């Protein structure tokens, strides 16, 4: 695995952290990493590879990390007991940030010319992620 993909993998694993502040930092880092051409090229290369048995990071694998990130964020928001207007506003803002990250990734991945398999069940027409 290339150094750039390893950095993205570490970031993706950070999105699953139990601490909300760490997840937030990694979400910001994720956006920055996805803007780097060498990371995108490596994801394209590994996603287009015929060897699907290797432990390479692909567009589909990154999407699965993001799914678990959304699950963690949702669980975090549901764990709060108080329902004040401030709490509701904070939850709404947090959900908007989470959705924004997912939409950012999907839009970015859909622009790519590589094949993204529909094995995750969240793709249509072969390679297009849908929201």
C-alpha positions, 0 to 999 in steps of 0.5 A: 500500500502506498504511503498516501493510501496508508494515510487515508486508511489511518484517517478512515480508521480515525472516523470510527473513533469513540471520541466525537472530537477525534472523529470531527478532526478526522472528518476535516482531514478526510476532506483535505486528503480526498483533494490530493491528486495522488490519493485519488489516483491511487484509489482509482488504481486500486479500485480498477485492479482485477485483484479484489482479494488484496487488502488494498483501499478502494473507493468502496472500502472508503465508502464503508468506512464512511457508513460506519462513521455515520452510524457512530455519529447517529448513535452519539446524537441519540445517546443524549437524554436532554431535549432542549432547544440548544441540544436540538440545534447542536444535533441538527448542525452535527447531522448537517456536517455528517451529511455534508461529508457523505455528499462530498465523498459521493460527488467526488467519487461519482466524478471519477472514471473508475469502476466502483462495484455495486457489491455494497448495494449502495451503487446503481448503474455500476459505479455511481453512488446515490444518496 
